[in-house]
Amino acid sequence: MKPPVLCCRHVTKRYGKFTALKDLSLEVYEGEIFALLGPNGAGKSTLIHCITGLAKQTQGSIEVLGFDTVNDFRTTRRLVGLVPQEIGYDPFFTPLESLMIQMGLMGVEPNRSRAESLLETFALSDKRDAYTRTLSGGMKRRLLVAKALVHDPRLLFLDEPTSGVDVELRRELWQEVEDLRAAGTTIVLTTHYIEEAEKLADRIGILHKGELLLVESRESLLERHAGRSLEEIYLELIRKADGRHAA
């Protein structure tokens, strides 16, 4: 087993009387794709926000490559990339300008060659000088991934990266995720497309009401439930956690 890139120890996050994460402990290892599954409101985005500095945990500690996300915020933020679920963009900048500006925001020297390379990787070169508002939804999502990579993060979070995209683009994004892992990037993927996790993930975690129900390798999980799909396994665990009988 390679060393952990991410280490969460007894992480709890409360918003007033509501507890979004409950005593959560998790390690993600170098070079793996880790799929974090769970229904809406399970705490997936809250966990990502705590790791990336968008929120601060109420209790517990989080480390990225041995650096504490609270005490060493500037260091950990530069080690992490985030592709959010929502498509956000500035309509008056071009993709090339967006990447150059993002480099400055992430504390690295703007580098046109690096920006051009990312545009080529994500099939956006012919749109480098178009206003971002004119791009299709799929192109905007690819630009979000490119922006998250401008500072060469060691750990990349993909929060519902293929939400709302067509089948062809989803397959293209899957290939890009696998290429990123092959290049040495550790990836945490949240998705409601169970097929996506079954296709890409080395290990799978299932989060429900702020608690981890399971963390296991994909191969071990499917072997242990021989003949059943990951979707069937997932639904059974969620229903049991809710006190419902499996359908």
Summary of the structure (lengths in Angstrom):
residues: 247
radius of gyration: 18.3
end to end distance: 36.9
largest distance: 56.3
contacts: 764
relative contact order: 0.16
helix: 39%
strand: 26%
